[in-house]
Amino acid sequence: MHRSIQIRGIVFAAIAVILGAFGAHALKAVLPLDRLQVFETGVRYQIIHSIALIVLSLNLTKYEDATFASKWMHRAALFMTIGIVLFSGSLYIISTSSILPFSVGPWMGPITPIGGLFFIIGWTSWGMASYRG
């Protein structure tokens, strides 16, 4: 199971690098600076949490016998994954909404802090695993 977490982290990291390059080159010409900064925030949080997933998967090998720690580390990985999709994904959509072929409703804005909450829960879950493991 920890291998799938590691692969997920690697895939998210690769996508973050691609999106970062896309933002620096292609979007720089079509987005205002404030929107580009929002996009870059999404990339930054995605790469940080992608690396966290990889490290988490490597730490899981130490805790495979510790049921409590393993359970909380798997939860942490799940929450961080959801956080990447909601937080970074919503920032990508919000920042590029002016060039997207569809309209983005006002419902997209509240998704970002929900994604941030999943990041917080993920880090807290990892902390529970470390503290009690």
Phi and psi restraints in degrees (value plus and minus 20) as a CYANA .aco file:
   2 HIS   PHI     -87.9   -47.9
   2 HIS   PSI     -43.7    -3.7
   3 ARG   PHI     -84.7   -44.7
   3 ARG   PSI     -58.9   -18.9
   4 SER   PHI     -86.7   -46.7
   4 SER   PSI     -52.9   -12.9
   5 ILE   PHI     -86.9   -46.9
   5 ILE   PSI     -62.8   -22.8
   6 GLN   PHI     -82.7   -42.7
   6 GLN   PSI     -65.1   -25.1
   7 ILE   PHI     -82.8   -42.8
   7 ILE   PSI     -61.4   -21.4
   8 ARG   PHI     -78.6   -38.6
   8 ARG   PSI     -65.3   -25.3
   9 GLY   PHI     -82.1   -42.1
   9 GLY   PSI     -62.1   -22.1
  10 ILE   PHI     -85.0   -45.0
  10 ILE   PSI     -63.6   -23.6
  11 VAL   PHI     -84.4   -44.4
  11 VAL   PSI     -65.8   -25.8
  12 PHE   PHI     -81.7   -41.7
  12 PHE   PSI     -58.0   -18.0
  13 ALA   PHI     -85.2   -45.2
  13 ALA   PSI     -64.2   -24.2
  14 ALA   PHI     -82.3   -42.3
  14 ALA   PSI     -62.1   -22.1
  15 ILE   PHI     -83.8   -43.8
  15 ILE   PSI     -58.6   -18.6
  16 ALA   PHI     -82.6   -42.6
  16 ALA   PSI     -60.8   -20.8
  17 VAL   PHI     -85.2   -45.2
  17 VAL   PSI     -63.6   -23.6
  18 ILE   PHI     -80.4   -40.4
  18 ILE   PSI     -67.8   -27.8
  19 LEU   PHI     -86.4   -46.4
  19 LEU   PSI     -56.0   -16.0
  20 GLY   PHI     -82.2   -42.2
  20 GLY   PSI     -63.9   -23.9
  21 ALA   PHI     -86.4   -46.4
  21 ALA   PSI     -60.3   -20.3
  22 PHE   PHI     -80.5   -40.5
  22 PHE   PSI     -64.1   -24.1
  23 GLY   PHI     -85.6   -45.6
  23 GLY   PSI     -62.2   -22.2
  24 ALA   PHI     -89.5   -49.5
  24 ALA   PSI     -48.3    -8.3
  25 HIS   PHI    -128.4   -88.4
  25 HIS   PSI     -79.3   -39.3
  26 ALA   PHI     -97.8   -57.8
  26 ALA   PSI     -63.9   -23.9
  27 LEU   PHI     -97.0   -57.0
  27 LEU   PSI     -43.9    -3.9
  28 LYS   PHI     -76.8   -36.8
  28 LYS   PSI     -52.0   -12.0
  29 ALA   PHI    -103.1   -63.1
  29 ALA   PSI     -38.5     1.5
  30 VAL   PHI    -138.9   -98.9
  30 VAL   PSI     -30.6     9.4
  31 LEU   PHI    -132.3   -92.3
  31 LEU   PSI     123.8   163.8
  32 PRO   PHI     -86.5   -46.5
  32 PRO   PSI     139.6   179.6
  33 LEU   PHI     -77.0   -37.0
  33 LEU   PSI     -61.3   -21.3
  34 ASP   PHI     -84.5   -44.5
  34 ASP   PSI     -56.6   -16.6
  35 ARG   PHI     -91.6   -51.6
  35 ARG   PSI     -56.8   -16.8
  36 LEU   PHI     -84.7   -44.7
  36 LEU   PSI     -57.2   -17.2
  37 GLN   PHI     -85.9   -45.9
  37 GLN   PSI     -56.2   -16.2
  38 VAL   PHI     -84.3   -44.3
  38 VAL   PSI     -63.7   -23.7
  39 PHE   PHI     -80.0   -40.0
  39 PHE   PSI     -65.7   -25.7
  40 GLU   PHI     -83.6   -43.6
  40 GLU   PSI     -52.3   -12.3
  41 THR   PHI     -83.4   -43.4
  41 THR   PSI     -62.1   -22.1
  42 GLY   PHI     -79.9   -39.9
  42 GLY   PSI     -63.8   -23.8
  43 VAL   PHI     -83.6   -43.6
  43 VAL   PSI     -64.6   -24.6
  44 ARG   PHI     -81.5   -41.5
  44 ARG   PSI     -67.2   -27.2
  45 TYR   PHI     -87.0   -47.0
  45 TYR   PSI     -53.7   -13.7
  46 GLN   PHI     -86.6   -46.6
  46 GLN   PSI     -64.1   -24.1
  47 ILE   PHI     -88.6   -48.6
  47 ILE   PSI     -59.1   -19.1
  48 ILE   PHI     -79.9   -39.9
  48 ILE   PSI     -66.6   -26.6
  49 HIS   PHI     -98.9   -58.9
  49 HIS   PSI     -41.9    -1.9
  50 SER   PHI     -86.9   -46.9
  50 SER   PSI     -65.1   -25.1
  51 ILE   PHI     -83.9   -43.9
  51 ILE   PSI     -59.4   -19.4
  52 ALA   PHI     -79.7   -39.7
  52 ALA   PSI     -61.2   -21.2
  53 LEU   PHI     -82.3   -42.3
  53 LEU   PSI     -60.9   -20.9
  54 ILE   PHI     -84.8   -44.8
  54 ILE   PSI     -66.9   -26.9
  55 VAL   PHI     -83.1   -43.1
  55 VAL   PSI     -62.0   -22.0
  56 LEU   PHI     -79.1   -39.1
  56 LEU   PSI     -62.9   -22.9
  57 SER   PHI     -84.5   -44.5
  57 SER   PSI     -57.0   -17.0
  58 LEU   PHI     -89.0   -49.0
  58 LEU   PSI     -56.8   -16.8
  59 ASN   PHI     -89.4   -49.4
  59 ASN   PSI     -48.4    -8.4
  60 LEU   PHI     -81.0   -41.0
  60 LEU   PSI     -49.4    -9.4
  61 THR   PHI     -83.9   -43.9
  61 THR   PSI     -47.4    -7.4
  62 LYS   PHI     -94.8   -54.8
  62 LYS   PSI     -45.2    -5.2
  63 TYR   PHI    -131.6   -91.6
  63 TYR   PSI      -3.0    37.0
  64 GLU   PHI     -81.1   -41.1
  64 GLU   PSI     -50.7   -10.7
  65 ASP   PHI    -102.2   -62.2
  65 ASP   PSI     -43.4    -3.4
  66 ALA   PHI    -106.9   -66.9
  66 ALA   PSI      79.0   119.0
  67 THR   PHI     -77.6   -37.6
  67 THR   PSI     -66.1   -26.1
  68 PHE   PHI     -79.7   -39.7
  68 PHE   PSI     -70.9   -30.9
  69 ALA   PHI     -83.9   -43.9
  69 ALA   PSI     -63.2   -23.2
  70 SER   PHI     -81.3   -41.3
  70 SER   PSI     -63.7   -23.7
  71 LYS   PHI     -81.0   -41.0
  71 LYS   PSI     -64.7   -24.7
  72 TRP   PHI     -92.2   -52.2
  72 TRP   PSI     -50.4   -10.4
  73 MET   PHI     -91.1   -51.1
  73 MET   PSI     -57.3   -17.3
  74 HIS   PHI     -85.3   -45.3
  74 HIS   PSI     -58.7   -18.7
  75 ARG   PHI     -83.7   -43.7
  75 ARG   PSI     -62.4   -22.4
  76 ALA   PHI     -78.3   -38.3
  76 ALA   PSI     -63.7   -23.7
  77 ALA   PHI     -82.9   -42.9
  77 ALA   PSI     -62.0   -22.0
  78 LEU   PHI     -83.7   -43.7
  78 LEU   PSI     -67.1   -27.1
  79 PHE   PHI     -84.8   -44.8
  79 PHE   PSI     -58.9   -18.9
  80 MET   PHI     -86.8   -46.8
  80 MET   PSI     -57.6   -17.6
  81 THR   PHI     -83.0   -43.0
  81 THR   PSI     -66.9   -26.9
  82 ILE   PHI     -82.2   -42.2
  82 ILE   PSI     -59.6   -19.6
  83 GLY   PHI     -80.3   -40.3
  83 GLY   PSI     -63.2   -23.2
  84 ILE   PHI     -79.9   -39.9
  84 ILE   PSI     -68.1   -28.1
  85 VAL   PHI     -83.5   -43.5
  85 VAL   PSI     -67.7   -27.7
  86 LEU   PHI     -95.7   -55.7
  86 LEU   PSI     -70.2   -30.2
  87 PHE   PHI     -89.3   -49.3
  87 PHE   PSI     -82.9   -42.9
  88 SER   PHI     -85.7   -45.7
  88 SER   PSI     -62.9   -22.9
  89 GLY   PHI     -78.1   -38.1
  89 GLY   PSI     -64.2   -24.2
  90 SER   PHI     -87.1   -47.1
  90 SER   PSI     -56.4   -16.4
  91 LEU   PHI     -85.7   -45.7
  91 LEU   PSI     -57.9   -17.9
  92 TYR   PHI     -82.1   -42.1
  92 TYR   PSI     -64.4   -24.4
  93 ILE   PHI     -88.8   -48.8
  93 ILE   PSI     -65.7   -25.7
  94 ILE   PHI     -81.3   -41.3
  94 ILE   PSI     -65.1   -25.1
  95 SER   PHI     -88.7   -48.7
  95 SER   PSI     -49.3    -9.3
  96 THR   PHI    -123.4   -83.4
  96 THR   PSI      -9.2    30.8
  97 SER   PHI     -77.5   -37.5
  97 SER   PSI     -49.8    -9.8
  98 SER   PHI     -91.7   -51.7
  98 SER   PSI     -37.2     2.8
  99 ILE   PHI    -135.3   -95.3
  99 ILE   PSI     -18.4    21.6
 100 LEU   PHI     -97.4   -57.4
 100 LEU   PSI     129.7   169.7
 101 PRO   PHI     -99.5   -59.5
 101 PRO   PSI     -13.9    26.1
 102 PHE   PHI    -155.8  -115.8
 102 PHE   PSI     140.8   180.8
 103 SER   PHI    -110.8   -70.8
 103 SER   PSI     126.1   166.1
 104 VAL   PHI    -126.3   -86.3
 104 VAL   PSI     103.2   143.2
 105 GLY   PHI     -97.9   -57.9
 105 GLY   PSI     152.8   192.8
 106 PRO   PHI     -89.0   -49.0
 106 PRO   PSI     -31.5     8.5
 107 TRP   PHI     -89.5   -49.5
 107 TRP   PSI     -37.9     2.1
 108 MET   PHI     -90.8   -50.8
 108 MET   PSI     -55.4   -15.4
 109 GLY   PHI     -75.6   -35.6
 109 GLY   PSI     -67.4   -27.4
 110 PRO   PHI     -88.7   -48.7
 110 PRO   PSI     -32.0     8.0
 111 ILE   PHI     -89.9   -49.9
 111 ILE   PSI     -53.5   -13.5
 112 THR   PHI     -78.7   -38.7
 112 THR   PSI     -72.4   -32.4
 113 PRO   PHI     -86.6   -46.6
 113 PRO   PSI     -46.3    -6.3
 114 ILE   PHI     -85.5   -45.5
 114 ILE   PSI     -61.6   -21.6
 115 GLY   PHI     -81.7   -41.7
 115 GLY   PSI     -60.6   -20.6
 116 GLY   PHI     -82.0   -42.0
 116 GLY   PSI     -57.6   -17.6
 117 LEU   PHI     -83.3   -43.3
 117 LEU   PSI     -59.7   -19.7
 118 PHE   PHI     -83.6   -43.6
 118 PHE   PSI     -55.7   -15.7
 119 PHE   PHI     -81.7   -41.7
 119 PHE   PSI     -66.6   -26.6
 120 ILE   PHI     -81.0   -41.0
 120 ILE   PSI     -64.2   -24.2
 121 ILE   PHI     -84.3   -44.3
 121 ILE   PSI     -57.7   -17.7
 122 GLY   PHI     -82.6   -42.6
 122 GLY   PSI     -67.5   -27.5
 123 TRP   PHI     -84.7   -44.7
 123 TRP   PSI     -59.0   -19.0
 124 THR   PHI     -84.9   -44.9
 124 THR   PSI     -59.9   -19.9
 125 SER   PHI     -82.7   -42.7
 125 SER   PSI     -61.7   -21.7
 126 TRP   PHI     -83.8   -43.8
 126 TRP   PSI     -59.9   -19.9
 127 GLY   PHI     -81.5   -41.5
 127 GLY   PSI     -60.5   -20.5
 128 MET   PHI     -80.6   -40.6
 128 MET   PSI     -64.0   -24.0
 129 ALA   PHI     -81.7   -41.7
 129 ALA   PSI     -63.5   -23.5
 130 SER   PHI     -89.9   -49.9
 130 SER   PSI     -59.8   -19.8
 131 TYR   PHI     -89.2   -49.2
 131 TYR   PSI     -64.6   -24.6
 132 ARG   PHI    -113.1   -73.1
 132 ARG   PSI     -34.9     5.1
